[in-house]
Structure formats: structure tokens, C-alpha cells
Amino acid sequence: MTASVDPRLLHLREKQRQLREAQGPDATLPPALVIVTFNGDLAAIEALGFRPSTVLGKIATGWLSVDALDKF
């Protein structure tokens, strides 16, 4: 499987790290709206923290916490 992550999501992950350094380990950014393409069952992606809002074939939009990016 090949994964590609938008650099803007990587930037959010860095912003979250900086936020936690400044405000403590419980500080968090709101979830990001993302578009994912997938093979197989969407449930596997949901198990990683993805919360779909729309699904069309093998493309889904939905919400993902910045912390869950590392699981992808």
C-alpha cells in the first residue's frame, strides 16, 4: 500500500506538537477534514480514527484527529 500525506496535514501535526510544548500534553487541535482513498473495507480506516462524513466508491471525506495521522 502506498500512502501520500498532504504537507498541510504534516504542518498541523507540527503545530500540535508546538501547542503541547506550550500548553501541556492535553492540548489538542480540532480534527482535520480530510479526503482519503482506500481499498477494501472502510471499517479498517475507521478503526484508525477516521470518522467519515461522505463516501463515494473508494473515496471518502471525513474527520481525523491530528494525533491519528501517525496511524496512517
mmCIF file of the N, C-alpha and C atoms, coordinates in Angstrom:
data_MODEL
# 
_entry.id   MODEL 
# 
loop_
_atom_site.group_PDB 
_atom_site.id 
_atom_site.type_symbol 
_atom_site.label_atom_id 
_atom_site.label_alt_id 
_atom_site.label_comp_id 
_atom_site.label_asym_id 
_atom_site.label_entity_id 
_atom_site.label_seq_id 
_atom_site.pdbx_PDB_ins_code 
_atom_site.Cartn_x 
_atom_site.Cartn_y 
_atom_site.Cartn_z 
_atom_site.occupancy 
_atom_site.B_iso_or_equiv 
_atom_site.pdbx_formal_charge 
_atom_site.auth_seq_id 
_atom_site.auth_comp_id 
_atom_site.auth_asym_id 
_atom_site.auth_atom_id 
_atom_site.pdbx_PDB_model_num 
ATOM 1   N N  . MET A 1 1  ? 0.840   -1.164 0.000  1.00 0.00 ? 1  MET A N  1 
ATOM 2   C CA . MET A 1 1  ? 0.000   0.000  0.000  1.00 0.00 ? 1  MET A CA 1 
ATOM 3   C C  . MET A 1 1  ? 0.896   1.240  0.000  1.00 0.00 ? 1  MET A C  1 
ATOM 4   N N  . THR A 1 2  ? 0.540   2.206  -0.826 1.00 0.00 ? 2  THR A N  1 
ATOM 5   C CA . THR A 1 2  ? 1.270   3.455  -0.879 1.00 0.00 ? 2  THR A CA 1 
ATOM 6   C C  . THR A 1 2  ? 0.422   4.544  -0.253 1.00 0.00 ? 2  THR A C  1 
ATOM 7   N N  . ALA A 1 3  ? 1.001   5.280  0.663  1.00 0.00 ? 3  ALA A N  1 
ATOM 8   C CA . ALA A 1 3  ? 0.277   6.363  1.324  1.00 0.00 ? 3  ALA A CA 1 
ATOM 9   C C  . ALA A 1 3  ? 0.922   7.687  0.955  1.00 0.00 ? 3  ALA A C  1 
ATOM 10  N N  . SER A 1 4  ? 0.081   8.665  0.758  1.00 0.00 ? 4  SER A N  1 
ATOM 11  C CA . SER A 1 4  ? 0.553   10.007 0.477  1.00 0.00 ? 4  SER A CA 1 
ATOM 12  C C  . SER A 1 4  ? -0.171  10.945 1.439  1.00 0.00 ? 4  SER A C  1 
ATOM 13  N N  . VAL A 1 5  ? 0.592   11.760 2.146  1.00 0.00 ? 5  VAL A N  1 
ATOM 14  C CA . VAL A 1 5  ? 0.004   12.672 3.119  1.00 0.00 ? 5  VAL A CA 1 
ATOM 15  C C  . VAL A 1 5  ? 0.254   14.104 2.649  1.00 0.00 ? 5  VAL A C  1 
ATOM 16  N N  . ASP A 1 6  ? -0.805  14.872 2.601  1.00 0.00 ? 6  ASP A N  1 
ATOM 17  C CA . ASP A 1 6  ? -0.700  16.276 2.207  1.00 0.00 ? 6  ASP A CA 1 
ATOM 18  C C  . ASP A 1 6  ? 0.230   16.997 3.183  1.00 0.00 ? 6  ASP A C  1 
ATOM 19  N N  . PRO A 1 7  ? 1.160   17.788 2.677  1.00 0.00 ? 7  PRO A N  1 
ATOM 20  C CA . PRO A 1 7  ? 2.081   18.518 3.559  1.00 0.00 ? 7  PRO A CA 1 
ATOM 21  C C  . PRO A 1 7  ? 1.362   19.410 4.573  1.00 0.00 ? 7  PRO A C  1 
ATOM 22  N N  . ARG A 1 8  ? 0.163   19.853 4.256  1.00 0.00 ? 8  ARG A N  1 
ATOM 23  C CA . ARG A 1 8  ? -0.585  20.682 5.211  1.00 0.00 ? 8  ARG A CA 1 
ATOM 24  C C  . ARG A 1 8  ? -0.969  19.882 6.451  1.00 0.00 ? 8  ARG A C  1 
ATOM 25  N N  . LEU A 1 9  ? -1.211  18.586 6.288  1.00 0.00 ? 9  LEU A N  1 
ATOM 26  C CA . LEU A 1 9  ? -1.503  17.749 7.454  1.00 0.00 ? 9  LEU A CA 1 
ATOM 27  C C  . LEU A 1 9  ? -0.251  17.556 8.302  1.00 0.00 ? 9  LEU A C  1 
ATOM 28  N N  . LEU A 1 10 ? 0.880   17.413 7.642  1.00 0.00 ? 10 LEU A N  1 
ATOM 29  C CA . LEU A 1 10 ? 2.129   17.297 8.390  1.00 0.00 ? 10 LEU A CA 1 
ATOM 30  C C  . LEU A 1 10 ? 2.409   18.597 9.158  1.00 0.00 ? 10 LEU A C  1 
ATOM 31  N N  . HIS A 1 11 ? 2.042   19.715 8.558  1.00 0.00 ? 11 HIS A N  1 
ATOM 32  C CA . HIS A 1 11 ? 2.186   21.006 9.237  1.00 0.00 ? 11 HIS A CA 1 
ATOM 33  C C  . HIS A 1 11 ? 1.281   21.063 10.475 1.00 0.00 ? 11 HIS A C  1 
ATOM 34  N N  . LEU A 1 12 ? 0.057   20.547 10.360 1.00 0.00 ? 12 LEU A N  1 
ATOM 35  C CA . LEU A 1 12 ? -0.841  20.502 11.520 1.00 0.00 ? 12 LEU A CA 1 
ATOM 36  C C  . LEU A 1 12 ? -0.255  19.654 12.637 1.00 0.00 ? 12 LEU A C  1 
ATOM 37  N N  . ARG A 1 13 ? 0.369   18.546 12.259 1.00 0.00 ? 13 ARG A N  1 
ATOM 38  C CA . ARG A 1 13 ? 0.984   17.681 13.272 1.00 0.00 ? 13 ARG A CA 1 
ATOM 39  C C  . ARG A 1 13 ? 2.092   18.435 14.008 1.00 0.00 ? 13 ARG A C  1 
ATOM 40  N N  . GLU A 1 14 ? 2.873   19.226 13.286 1.00 0.00 ? 14 GLU A N  1 
ATOM 41  C CA . GLU A 1 14 ? 3.925   20.030 13.914 1.00 0.00 ? 14 GLU A CA 1 
ATOM 42  C C  . GLU A 1 14 ? 3.322   21.119 14.803 1.00 0.00 ? 14 GLU A C  1 
ATOM 43  N N  . LYS A 1 15 ? 2.238   21.743 14.343 1.00 0.00 ? 15 LYS A N  1 
ATOM 44  C CA . LYS A 1 15 ? 1.567   22.760 15.162 1.00 0.00 ? 15 LYS A CA 1 
ATOM 45  C C  . LYS A 1 15 ? 1.041   22.145 16.462 1.00 0.00 ? 15 LYS A C  1 
ATOM 46  N N  . GLN A 1 16 ? 0.525   20.922 16.376 1.00 0.00 ? 16 GLN A N  1 
ATOM 47  C CA . GLN A 1 16 ? 0.032   20.241 17.578 1.00 0.00 ? 16 GLN A CA 1 
ATOM 48  C C  . GLN A 1 16 ? 1.181   19.992 18.549 1.00 0.00 ? 16 GLN A C  1 
ATOM 49  N N  . ARG A 1 17 ? 2.330   19.559 18.034 1.00 0.00 ? 17 ARG A N  1 
ATOM 50  C CA . ARG A 1 17 ? 3.495   19.322 18.888 1.00 0.00 ? 17 ARG A CA 1 
ATOM 51  C C  . ARG A 1 17 ? 3.888   20.609 19.600 1.00 0.00 ? 17 ARG A C  1 
ATOM 52  N N  . GLN A 1 18 ? 3.924   21.719 18.869 1.00 0.00 ? 18 GLN A N  1 
ATOM 53  C CA . GLN A 1 18 ? 4.276   23.009 19.453 1.00 0.00 ? 18 GLN A CA 1 
ATOM 54  C C  . GLN A 1 18 ? 3.244   23.455 20.486 1.00 0.00 ? 18 GLN A C  1 
ATOM 55  N N  . LEU A 1 19 ? 1.974   23.223 20.197 1.00 0.00 ? 19 LEU A N  1 
ATOM 56  C CA . LEU A 1 19 ? 0.904   23.580 21.135 1.00 0.00 ? 19 LEU A CA 1 
ATOM 57  C C  . LEU A 1 19 ? 1.079   22.828 22.451 1.00 0.00 ? 19 LEU A C  1 
ATOM 58  N N  . ARG A 1 20 ? 1.399   21.557 22.361 1.00 0.00 ? 20 ARG A N  1 
ATOM 59  C CA . ARG A 1 20 ? 1.575   20.756 23.578 1.00 0.00 ? 20 ARG A CA 1 
ATOM 60  C C  . ARG A 1 20 ? 2.809   21.178 24.359 1.00 0.00 ? 20 ARG A C  1 
ATOM 61  N N  . GLU A 1 21 ? 3.847   21.580 23.656 1.00 0.00 ? 21 GLU A N  1 
ATOM 62  C CA . GLU A 1 21 ? 5.030   22.089 24.353 1.00 0.00 ? 21 GLU A CA 1 
ATOM 63  C C  . GLU A 1 21 ? 4.689   23.353 25.135 1.00 0.00 ? 21 GLU A C  1 
ATOM 64  N N  . ALA A 1 22 ? 3.834   24.187 24.548 1.00 0.00 ? 22 ALA A N  1 
ATOM 65  C CA . ALA A 1 22 ? 3.486   25.464 25.172 1.00 0.00 ? 22 ALA A CA 1 
ATOM 66  C C  . ALA A 1 22 ? 2.407   25.333 26.246 1.00 0.00 ? 22 ALA A C  1 
ATOM 67  N N  . GLN A 1 23 ? 1.424   24.438 26.026 1.00 0.00 ? 23 GLN A N  1 
ATOM 68  C CA . GLN A 1 23 ? 0.257   24.400 26.906 1.00 0.00 ? 23 GLN A CA 1 
ATOM 69  C C  . GLN A 1 23 ? 0.094   23.109 27.693 1.00 0.00 ? 23 GLN A C  1 
ATOM 70  N N  . GLY A 1 24 ? 0.892   22.117 27.406 1.00 0.00 ? 24 GLY A N  1 
ATOM 71  C CA . GLY A 1 24 ? 0.801   20.867 28.140 1.00 0.00 ? 24 GLY A CA 1 
ATOM 72  C C  . GLY A 1 24 ? 0.326   19.719 27.277 1.00 0.00 ? 24 GLY A C  1 
ATOM 73  N N  . PRO A 1 25 ? 0.462   18.499 27.793 1.00 0.00 ? 25 PRO A N  1 
ATOM 74  C CA . PRO A 1 25 ? 0.203   17.300 26.999 1.00 0.00 ? 25 PRO A CA 1 
ATOM 75  C C  . PRO A 1 25 ? -1.256  17.084 26.603 1.00 0.00 ? 25 PRO A C  1 
ATOM 76  N N  . ASP A 1 26 ? -2.189  17.752 27.256 1.00 0.00 ? 26 ASP A N  1 
ATOM 77  C CA . ASP A 1 26 ? -3.599  17.565 26.910 1.00 0.00 ? 26 ASP A CA 1 
ATOM 78  C C  . ASP A 1 26 ? -4.093  18.545 25.855 1.00 0.00 ? 26 ASP A C  1 
ATOM 79  N N  . ALA A 1 27 ? -3.272  19.518 25.478 1.00 0.00 ? 27 ALA A N  1 
ATOM 80  C CA . ALA A 1 27 ? -3.676  20.495 24.461 1.00 0.00 ? 27 ALA A CA 1 
ATOM 81  C C  . ALA A 1 27 ? -3.800  19.794 23.110 1.00 0.00 ? 27 ALA A C  1 
ATOM 82  N N  . THR A 1 28 ? -4.834  20.146 22.361 1.00 0.00 ? 28 THR A N  1 
ATOM 83  C CA . THR A 1 28 ? -5.044  19.496 21.074 1.00 0.00 ? 28 THR A CA 1 
ATOM 84  C C  . THR A 1 28 ? -5.725  20.431 20.090 1.00 0.00 ? 28 THR A C  1 
ATOM 85  N N  . LEU A 1 29 ? -5.425  20.251 18.834 1.00 0.00 ? 29 LEU A N  1 
ATOM 86  C CA . LEU A 1 29 ? -6.090  20.981 17.767 1.00 0.00 ? 29 LEU A CA 1 
ATOM 87  C C  . LEU A 1 29 ? -7.392  20.266 17.412 1.00 0.00 ? 29 LEU A C  1 
ATOM 88  N N  . PRO A 1 30 ? -8.336  20.966 16.812 1.00 0.00 ? 30 PRO A N  1 
ATOM 89  C CA . PRO A 1 30 ? -9.562  20.286 16.375 1.00 0.00 ? 30 PRO A CA 1 
ATOM 90  C C  . PRO A 1 30 ? -9.253  19.302 15.247 1.00 0.00 ? 30 PRO A C  1 
ATOM 91  N N  . PRO A 1 31 ? -10.130 18.328 15.040 1.00 0.00 ? 31 PRO A N  1 
ATOM 92  C CA . PRO A 1 31 ? -9.911  17.372 13.955 1.00 0.00 ? 31 PRO A CA 1 
ATOM 93  C C  . PRO A 1 31 ? -9.834  18.071 12.604 1.00 0.00 ? 31 PRO A C  1 
ATOM 94  N N  . ALA A 1 32 ? -9.126  17.441 11.678 1.00 0.00 ? 32 ALA A N  1 
ATOM 95  C CA . ALA A 1 32 ? -8.972  17.972 10.324 1.00 0.00 ? 32 ALA A CA 1 
ATOM 96  C C  . ALA A 1 32 ? -9.949  17.272 9.387  1.00 0.00 ? 32 ALA A C  1 
ATOM 97  N N  . LEU A 1 33 ? -10.499 18.040 8.451  1.00 0.00 ? 33 LEU A N  1 
ATOM 98  C CA . LEU A 1 33 ? -11.320 17.465 7.402  1.00 0.00 ? 33 LEU A CA 1 
ATOM 99  C C  . LEU A 1 33 ? -10.384 16.940 6.324  1.00 0.00 ? 33 LEU A C  1 
ATOM 100 N N  . VAL A 1 34 ? -10.487 15.655 6.004  1.00 0.00 ? 34 VAL A N  1 
ATOM 101 C CA . VAL A 1 34 ? -9.564  15.030 5.058  1.00 0.00 ? 34 VAL A CA 1 
ATOM 102 C C  . VAL A 1 34 ? -10.326 14.258 3.988  1.00 0.00 ? 34 VAL A C  1 
ATOM 103 N N  . ILE A 1 35 ? -9.634  14.003 2.899  1.00 0.00 ? 35 ILE A N  1 
ATOM 104 C CA . ILE A 1 35 ? -10.133 13.139 1.830  1.00 0.00 ? 35 ILE A CA 1 
ATOM 105 C C  . ILE A 1 35 ? -9.203  11.939 1.769  1.00 0.00 ? 35 ILE A C  1 
ATOM 106 N N  . VAL A 1 36 ? -9.773  10.748 1.792  1.00 0.00 ? 36 VAL A N  1 
ATOM 107 C CA . VAL A 1 36 ? -8.958  9.535  1.701  1.00 0.00 ? 36 VAL A CA 1 
ATOM 108 C C  . VAL A 1 36 ? -9.452  8.656  0.563  1.00 0.00 ? 36 VAL A C  1 
ATOM 109 N N  . THR A 1 37 ? -8.532  7.973  -0.068 1.00 0.00 ? 37 THR A N  1 
ATOM 110 C CA . THR A 1 37 ? -8.879  6.907  -0.994 1.00 0.00 ? 37 THR A CA 1 
ATOM 111 C C  . THR A 1 37 ? -8.472  5.610  -0.307 1.00 0.00 ? 37 THR A C  1 
ATOM 112 N N  . PHE A 1 38 ? -9.252  4.579  -0.529 1.00 0.00 ? 38 PHE A N  1 
ATOM 113 C CA . PHE A 1 38 ? -8.994  3.337  0.195  1.00 0.00 ? 38 PHE A CA 1 
ATOM 114 C C  . PHE A 1 38 ? -9.334  2.135  -0.663 1.00 0.00 ? 38 PHE A C  1 
ATOM 115 N N  . ASN A 1 39 ? -8.756  1.012  -0.303 1.00 0.00 ? 39 ASN A N  1 
ATOM 116 C CA . ASN A 1 39 ? -9.081  -0.288 -0.890 1.00 0.00 ? 39 ASN A CA 1 
ATOM 117 C C  . ASN A 1 39 ? -9.629  -1.141 0.234  1.00 0.00 ? 39 ASN A C  1 
ATOM 118 N N  . GLY A 1 40 ? -10.517 -2.025 -0.101 1.00 0.00 ? 40 GLY A N  1 
ATOM 119 C CA . GLY A 1 40 ? -11.055 -2.895 0.928  1.00 0.00 ? 40 GLY A CA 1 
ATOM 120 C C  . GLY A 1 40 ? -12.179 -2.229 1.698  1.00 0.00 ? 40 GLY A C  1 
ATOM 121 N N  . ASP A 1 41 ? -12.220 -2.506 2.983  1.00 0.00 ? 41 ASP A N  1 
ATOM 122 C CA . ASP A 1 41 ? -13.317 -2.069 3.835  1.00 0.00 ? 41 ASP A CA 1 
ATOM 123 C C  . ASP A 1 41 ? -12.990 -0.746 4.527  1.00 0.00 ? 41 ASP A C  1 
ATOM 124 N N  . LEU A 1 42 ? -13.916 0.179  4.496  1.00 0.00 ? 42 LEU A N  1 
ATOM 125 C CA . LEU A 1 42 ? -13.743 1.465  5.162  1.00 0.00 ? 42 LEU A CA 1 
ATOM 126 C C  . LEU A 1 42 ? -13.582 1.287  6.675  1.00 0.00 ? 42 LEU A C  1 
ATOM 127 N N  . ALA A 1 43 ? -14.104 0.213  7.224  1.00 0.00 ? 43 ALA A N  1 
ATOM 128 C CA . ALA A 1 43 ? -14.000 -0.036 8.664  1.00 0.00 ? 43 ALA A CA 1 
ATOM 129 C C  . ALA A 1 43 ? -12.552 -0.079 9.137  1.00 0.00 ? 43 ALA A C  1 
ATOM 130 N N  . ALA A 1 44 ? -11.648 -0.539 8.284  1.00 0.00 ? 44 ALA A N  1 
ATOM 131 C CA . ALA A 1 44 ? -10.231 -0.585 8.662  1.00 0.00 ? 44 ALA A CA 1 
ATOM 132 C C  . ALA A 1 44 ? -9.686  0.816  8.891  1.00 0.00 ? 44 ALA A C  1 
ATOM 133 N N  . ILE A 1 45 ? -10.118 1.780  8.085  1.00 0.00 ? 45 ILE A N  1 
ATOM 134 C CA . ILE A 1 45 ? -9.685  3.168  8.256  1.00 0.00 ? 45 ILE A CA 1 
ATOM 135 C C  . ILE A 1 45 ? -10.380 3.789  9.458  1.00 0.00 ? 45 ILE A C  1 
ATOM 136 N N  . GLU A 1 46 ? -11.636 3.454  9.653  1.00 0.00 ? 46 GLU A N  1 
ATOM 137 C CA . GLU A 1 46 ? -12.367 3.960  10.820 1.00 0.00 ? 46 GLU A CA 1 
ATOM 138 C C  . GLU A 1 46 ? -11.710 3.487  12.112 1.00 0.00 ? 46 GLU A C  1 
ATOM 139 N N  . ALA A 1 47 ? -11.180 2.289  12.106 1.00 0.00 ? 47 ALA A N  1 
ATOM 140 C CA . ALA A 1 47 ? -10.510 1.759  13.296 1.00 0.00 ? 47 ALA A CA 1 
ATOM 141 C C  . ALA A 1 47 ? -9.259  2.569  13.649 1.00 0.00 ? 47 ALA A C  1 
ATOM 142 N N  . LEU A 1 48 ? -8.720  3.300  12.675 1.00 0.00 ? 48 LEU A N  1 
ATOM 143 C CA . LEU A 1 48 ? -7.549  4.152  12.907 1.00 0.00 ? 48 LEU A CA 1 
ATOM 144 C C  . LEU A 1 48 ? -7.931  5.549  13.391 1.00 0.00 ? 48 LEU A C  1 
ATOM 145 N N  . GLY A 1 49 ? -9.241  5.818  13.469 1.00 0.00 ? 49 GLY A N  1 
ATOM 146 C CA . GLY A 1 49 ? -9.689  7.106  13.973 1.00 0.00 ? 49 GLY A CA 1 
ATOM 147 C C  . GLY A 1 49 ? -10.393 7.985  12.960 1.00 0.00 ? 49 GLY A C  1 
ATOM 148 N N  . PHE A 1 50 ? -10.531 7.536  11.724 1.00 0.00 ? 50 PHE A N  1 
ATOM 149 C CA . PHE A 1 50 ? -11.208 8.307  10.691 1.00 0.00 ? 50 PHE A CA 1 
ATOM 150 C C  . PHE A 1 50 ? -12.716 8.236  10.904 1.00 0.00 ? 50 PHE A C  1 
ATOM 151 N N  . ARG A 1 51 ? -13.391 9.400  10.855 1.00 0.00 ? 51 ARG A N  1 
ATOM 152 C CA . ARG A 1 51 ? -14.847 9.462  11.000 1.00 0.00 ? 51 ARG A CA 1 
ATOM 153 C C  . ARG A 1 51 ? -15.436 10.001 9.704  1.00 0.00 ? 51 ARG A C  1 
ATOM 154 N N  . PRO A 1 52 ? -15.965 9.098  8.851  1.00 0.00 ? 52 PRO A N  1 
ATOM 155 C CA . PRO A 1 52 ? -16.438 9.523  7.536  1.00 0.00 ? 52 PRO A CA 1 
ATOM 156 C C  . PRO A 1 52 ? -17.690 10.397 7.604  1.00 0.00 ? 52 PRO A C  1 
ATOM 157 N N  . SER A 1 53 ? -17.762 11.327 6.653  1.00 0.00 ? 53 SER A N  1 
ATOM 158 C CA . SER A 1 53 ? -18.994 12.106 6.509  1.00 0.00 ? 53 SER A CA 1 
ATOM 159 C C  . SER A 1 53 ? -19.652 11.803 5.171  1.00 0.00 ? 53 SER A C  1 
ATOM 160 N N  . THR A 1 54 ? -18.861 11.581 4.114  1.00 0.00 ? 54 THR A N  1 
ATOM 161 C CA . THR A 1 54 ? -19.409 11.144 2.827  1.00 0.00 ? 54 THR A CA 1 
ATOM 162 C C  . THR A 1 54 ? -18.494 10.090 2.227  1.00 0.00 ? 54 THR A C  1 
ATOM 163 N N  . VAL A 1 55 ? -19.103 9.158  1.520  1.00 0.00 ? 55 VAL A N  1 
ATOM 164 C CA . VAL A 1 55 ? -18.348 8.090  0.863  1.00 0.00 ? 55 VAL A CA 1 
ATOM 165 C C  . VAL A 1 55 ? -18.905 7.927  -0.546 1.00 0.00 ? 55 VAL A C  1 
ATOM 166 N N  . LEU A 1 56 ? -18.016 7.915  -1.522 1.00 0.00 ? 56 LEU A N  1 
ATOM 167 C CA . LEU A 1 56 ? -18.388 7.687  -2.909 1.00 0.00 ? 56 LEU A CA 1 
ATOM 168 C C  . LEU A 1 56 ? -17.400 6.678  -3.486 1.00 0.00 ? 56 LEU A C  1 
ATOM 169 N N  . GLY A 1 57 ? -17.836 5.453  -3.618 1.00 0.00 ? 57 GLY A N  1 
ATOM 170 C CA . GLY A 1 57 ? -16.945 4.400  -4.101 1.00 0.00 ? 57 GLY A CA 1 
ATOM 171 C C  . GLY A 1 57 ? -15.810 4.171  -3.123 1.00 0.00 ? 57 GLY A C  1 
ATOM 172 N N  . LYS A 1 58 ? -14.599 4.385  -3.583 1.00 0.00 ? 58 LYS A N  1 
ATOM 173 C CA . LYS A 1 58 ? -13.405 4.166  -2.758 1.00 0.00 ? 58 LYS A CA 1 
ATOM 174 C C  . LYS A 1 58 ? -12.771 5.491  -2.320 1.00 0.00 ? 58 LYS A C  1 
ATOM 175 N N  . ILE A 1 59 ? -13.576 6.548  -2.305 1.00 0.00 ? 59 ILE A N  1 
ATOM 176 C CA . ILE A 1 59 ? -13.132 7.858  -1.841 1.00 0.00 ? 59 ILE A CA 1 
ATOM 177 C C  . ILE A 1 59 ? -14.063 8.295  -0.721 1.00 0.00 ? 59 ILE A C  1 
ATOM 178 N N  . ALA A 1 60 ? -13.482 8.807  0.356  1.00 0.00 ? 60 ALA A N  1 
ATOM 179 C CA . ALA A 1 60 ? -14.297 9.257  1.488  1.00 0.00 ? 60 ALA A CA 1 
ATOM 180 C C  . ALA A 1 60 ? -13.766 10.591 2.004  1.00 0.00 ? 60 ALA A C  1 
ATOM 181 N N  . THR A 1 61 ? -14.677 11.412 2.475  1.00 0.00 ? 61 THR A N  1 
ATOM 182 C CA . THR A 1 61 ? -14.293 12.610 3.210  1.00 0.00 ? 61 THR A CA 1 
ATOM 183 C C  . THR A 1 61 ? -14.713 12.388 4.649  1.00 0.00 ? 61 THR A C  1 
ATOM 184 N N  . GLY A 1 62 ? -14.003 13.014 5.544  1.00 0.00 ? 62 GLY A N  1 
ATOM 185 C CA . GLY A 1 62 ? -14.363 12.864 6.947  1.00 0.00 ? 62 GLY A CA 1 
ATOM 186 C C  . GLY A 1 62 ? -13.348 13.543 7.842  1.00 0.00 ? 62 GLY A C  1 
ATOM 187 N N  . TRP A 1 63 ? -13.474 13.287 9.102  1.00 0.00 ? 63 TRP A N  1 
ATOM 188 C CA . TRP A 1 63 ? -12.682 13.959 10.131 1.00 0.00 ? 63 TRP A CA 1 
ATOM 189 C C  . TRP A 1 63 ? -11.654 13.016 10.716 1.00 0.00 ? 63 TRP A C  1 
ATOM 190 N N  . LEU A 1 64 ? -10.475 13.583 10.976 1.00 0.00 ? 64 LEU A N  1 
ATOM 191 C CA . LEU A 1 64 ? -9.385  12.802 11.540 1.00 0.00 ? 64 LEU A CA 1 
ATOM 192 C C  . LEU A 1 64 ? -8.655  13.654 12.559 1.00 0.00 ? 64 LEU A C  1 
ATOM 193 N N  . SER A 1 65 ? -8.460  13.126 13.756 1.00 0.00 ? 65 SER A N  1 
ATOM 194 C CA . SER A 1 65 ? -7.713  13.877 14.748 1.00 0.00 ? 65 SER A CA 1 
ATOM 195 C C  . SER A 1 65 ? -6.249  13.971 14.306 1.00 0.00 ? 65 SER A C  1 
ATOM 196 N N  . VAL A 1 66 ? -5.613  15.043 14.665 1.00 0.00 ? 66 VAL A N  1 
ATOM 197 C CA . VAL A 1 66 ? -4.212  15.239 14.297 1.00 0.00 ? 66 VAL A CA 1 
ATOM 198 C C  . VAL A 1 66 ? -3.359  14.111 14.894 1.00 0.00 ? 66 VAL A C  1 
ATOM 199 N N  . ASP A 1 67 ? -3.710  13.646 16.069 1.00 0.00 ? 67 ASP A N  1 
ATOM 200 C CA . ASP A 1 67 ? -2.970  12.537 16.702 1.00 0.00 ? 67 ASP A CA 1 
ATOM 201 C C  . ASP A 1 67 ? -3.052  11.253 15.877 1.00 0.00 ? 67 ASP A C  1 
ATOM 202 N N  . ALA A 1 68 ? -4.135  11.053 15.165 1.00 0.00 ? 68 ALA A N  1 
ATOM 203 C CA . ALA A 1 68 ? -4.327  9.817  14.400 1.00 0.00 ? 68 ALA A CA 1 
ATOM 204 C C  . ALA A 1 68 ? -3.508  9.799  13.115 1.00 0.00 ? 68 ALA A C  1 
ATOM 205 N N  . LEU A 1 69 ? -2.925  10.911 12.722 1.00 0.00 ? 69 LEU A N  1 
ATOM 206 C CA . LEU A 1 69 ? -2.134  10.941 11.483 1.00 0.00 ? 69 LEU A CA 1 
ATOM 207 C C  . LEU A 1 69 ? -1.006  9.913  11.493 1.00 0.00 ? 69 LEU A C  1 
ATOM 208 N N  . ASP A 1 70 ? -0.374  9.722  12.620 1.00 0.00 ? 70 ASP A N  1 
ATOM 209 C CA . ASP A 1 70 ? 0.733   8.767  12.685 1.00 0.00 ? 70 ASP A CA 1 
ATOM 210 C C  . ASP A 1 70 ? 0.272   7.331  12.417 1.00 0.00 ? 70 ASP A C  1 
ATOM 211 N N  . LYS A 1 71 ? -0.981  7.025  12.687 1.00 0.00 ? 71 LYS A N  1 
ATOM 212 C CA . LYS A 1 71 ? -1.501  5.681  12.436 1.00 0.00 ? 71 LYS A CA 1 
ATOM 213 C C  . LYS A 1 71 ? -1.660  5.416  10.936 1.00 0.00 ? 71 LYS A C  1 
ATOM 214 N N  . PHE A 1 72 ? -1.842  6.473  10.171 1.00 0.00 ? 72 PHE A N  1 
ATOM 215 C CA . PHE A 1 72 ? -1.995  6.331  8.734  1.00 0.00 ? 72 PHE A CA 1 
ATOM 216 C C  . PHE A 1 72 ? -0.649  6.148  8.079  1.00 0.00 ? 72 PHE A C  1 
# 
